[in-house]
Amino acid sequence: MNVRFTDEETEQLRERARVEGRSMGEVTRTAVREYLQRQGHRDRVADVLAELAPRRRDLLRRLGEA
């Protein structure tokens, strides 16, 4: 897999890696892993809300008004 960054992104990544004492690859892998975890969490929340919404419509409406 190849990932291409702009010159500016590469420089920012290089600096971040230097500050953290890690390689650019490590910083990139951490960023991708955190992104995937966030997206997975959002997907799970959306699934739960889709399941609860029909049964708890009144409660969700009241929470939205609070």
Rosetta blueprint (number, residue, H / E / L):
1 M L
2 N L
3 V L
4 R L
5 F L
6 T L
7 D H
8 E H
9 E H
10 T H
11 E H
12 Q H
13 L H
14 R H
15 E H
16 R H
17 A H
18 R H
19 V H
20 E H
21 G L
22 R L
23 S L
24 M H
25 G H
26 E H
27 V H
28 T H
29 R H
30 T H
31 A H
32 V H
33 R H
34 E H
35 Y H
36 L H
37 Q H
38 R H
39 Q H
40 G H
41 H H
42 R H
43 D H
44 R H
45 V H
46 A H
47 D H
48 V H
49 L H
50 A H
51 E H
52 L H
53 A L
54 P L
55 R L
56 R L
57 R H
58 D H
59 L H
60 L H
61 R H
62 R H
63 L H
64 G H
65 E H
66 A L
